[in-house]
Amino acid sequence: MKVNLFVSRDVEEPYADIHTNELTDNISKAVSILESDDSKDMLAVKKGSDIALLQFSDVYMLRVEDKQVKVYTDDKEYLIKKPLYQVEETLNNDFVRISKTTIVNLKKISRVAPSLKGMMFIELKNGLKDNISRKYLPDFKNALDL
């Protein structure tokens, strides 16, 4: 699907025009999301040439790999064009940064354990693992009310 975005200071309220030759489920979902306020809890991601909208509750981890931000769900991975710090600004309180390159969903944590040199190890419910760096450990503990 081709997407064009036009930003204009003359527009009082944002609006979207969708041109299609067929009303598909994806287009219906997009219309529903655009019309609702739930879009604040959604993340636009790419998988190949497709664009998907993920609910925050479906996201397990966001991690920078090979200079790209990857978004991990239960069993899939997606890409986001924005840098990690910009994505972080849109996320809700369920998410916490655990390192310079990684943000996790607190509700998707399976276990946390001590690791090397004052760091902690985290495992998510989908099997993904990462380290919590010492720099971000206080924020992580604070987010968990520890």
C-alpha positions as CSV (number, residue, x, y, z in Angstrom):
1,M,0.0,0.0,0.0
2,K,1.3,3.4,-0.9
3,V,1.0,6.0,1.9
4,N,1.3,9.8,1.4
5,L,1.4,12.1,4.4
6,F,0.9,15.9,4.0
7,V,1.6,18.3,6.8
8,S,-0.1,21.7,6.5
9,R,-0.5,24.5,9.0
10,D,-3.8,25.4,7.3
11,V,-5.6,22.3,8.6
12,E,-7.5,22.8,11.9
13,E,-8.2,19.1,12.5
14,P,-6.2,16.2,11.1
15,Y,-8.1,14.1,8.5
16,A,-7.3,11.1,6.3
17,D,-8.4,10.3,2.7
18,I,-8.0,6.7,1.7
19,H,-8.3,5.8,-2.0
20,T,-8.8,2.1,-2.8
21,N,-10.3,-0.2,-5.4
22,E,-11.4,-2.7,-2.7
23,L,-12.4,-2.5,1.0
24,T,-10.1,-5.0,2.7
25,D,-9.8,-6.0,6.3
26,N,-6.6,-4.0,6.7
27,I,-8.2,-0.9,5.3
28,S,-11.2,-1.3,7.6
29,K,-8.8,-1.7,10.6
30,A,-6.9,1.4,9.5
31,V,-10.1,3.4,9.3
32,S,-11.2,2.2,12.7
33,I,-7.9,3.0,14.3
34,L,-7.8,6.5,12.7
35,E,-11.3,7.2,14.0
36,S,-10.6,6.1,17.5
37,D,-8.5,7.5,20.3
38,D,-6.9,4.0,20.8
39,S,-4.3,5.0,18.2
40,K,-2.3,6.4,21.0
41,D,-1.6,2.9,22.2
42,M,-0.5,1.7,18.7
43,L,2.8,1.3,17.1
44,A,3.2,1.5,13.3
45,V,5.7,-1.0,12.1
46,K,7.0,-2.6,8.8
47,K,7.3,-6.2,7.8
48,G,8.8,-6.2,4.3
49,S,6.7,-3.8,2.3
50,D,3.6,-4.2,4.6
51,I,2.8,-1.7,7.3
52,A,1.1,-3.1,10.5
53,L,-0.3,-1.4,13.5
54,L,0.6,-3.2,16.8
55,Q,-1.0,-2.6,20.1
56,F,1.5,-1.8,22.8
57,S,0.2,-4.9,24.7
58,D,1.5,-7.1,21.9
59,V,5.0,-5.7,21.9
60,Y,7.6,-7.6,24.0
61,M,10.8,-5.7,23.1
62,L,12.3,-3.0,21.0
63,R,16.0,-3.3,20.2
64,V,18.5,-1.7,17.9
65,E,20.2,-4.3,15.8
66,D,22.3,-3.5,12.7
67,K,21.4,0.2,13.0
68,Q,17.7,-0.6,12.7
69,V,15.0,-0.6,15.5
70,K,13.4,-4.1,15.6
71,V,10.1,-4.7,17.4
72,Y,9.5,-8.1,18.8
73,T,6.1,-9.6,19.5
74,D,5.2,-13.1,20.6
75,D,6.5,-14.8,17.5
76,K,7.3,-12.1,14.9
77,E,9.7,-9.2,14.4
78,Y,9.1,-5.9,12.6
79,L,11.1,-2.8,11.8
80,I,10.5,0.9,12.7
81,K,12.2,3.7,10.8
82,K,12.3,6.1,13.8
83,P,15.3,6.1,16.2
84,L,14.8,4.3,19.5
85,Y,14.6,7.5,21.5
86,Q,11.7,8.8,19.4
87,V,9.8,5.6,19.7
88,E,10.4,5.6,23.5
89,E,8.6,9.0,23.8
90,T,5.4,7.4,22.4
91,L,5.4,4.4,24.6
92,N,3.3,4.1,27.8
93,N,4.5,3.3,31.3
94,D,4.5,-0.5,30.7
95,F,7.8,0.0,28.8
96,V,11.3,0.7,30.3
97,R,14.7,1.1,28.8
98,I,17.1,-1.6,30.1
99,S,20.2,-0.6,28.0
100,K,21.3,2.0,25.4
101,T,19.8,-0.2,22.7
102,T,16.9,-2.0,24.3
103,I,13.4,-1.2,25.7
104,V,11.2,-4.0,27.2
105,N,7.5,-4.3,28.1
106,L,7.4,-4.9,31.9
107,K,4.2,-7.0,31.5
108,K,6.1,-9.5,29.2
109,I,8.9,-10.3,31.7
110,S,9.3,-14.0,32.6
111,R,12.2,-13.7,35.0
112,V,15.1,-11.4,36.1
113,A,18.3,-12.7,37.5
114,P,21.8,-11.4,38.5
115,S,24.4,-11.4,35.7
116,L,28.0,-10.4,35.4
117,K,29.6,-7.2,36.8
118,G,26.6,-5.7,38.5
119,M,24.3,-6.2,35.6
120,M,21.0,-8.2,35.6
121,F,19.7,-10.7,33.1
122,I,16.2,-10.5,31.8
123,E,14.1,-13.2,30.0
124,L,10.8,-12.4,28.4
125,K,7.8,-14.7,28.0
126,N,8.6,-15.3,24.4
127,G,12.1,-16.5,25.2
128,L,14.0,-13.3,24.2
129,K,16.9,-12.5,26.6
130,D,19.0,-9.5,27.2
131,N,21.0,-7.8,29.9
132,I,19.9,-4.8,32.0
133,S,22.9,-2.5,32.2
134,R,24.0,-0.9,35.5
135,K,23.2,2.6,34.2
136,Y,19.5,1.6,33.6
137,L,19.1,-0.7,36.6
138,P,17.8,2.0,39.0
139,D,15.1,3.0,36.5
140,F,14.2,-0.6,35.9
141,K,13.9,-1.3,39.7
142,N,11.8,1.9,40.1
143,A,9.5,0.8,37.3
144,L,8.9,-2.5,39.1
145,D,8.5,-0.7,42.5
146,L,11.5,-2.5,44.0
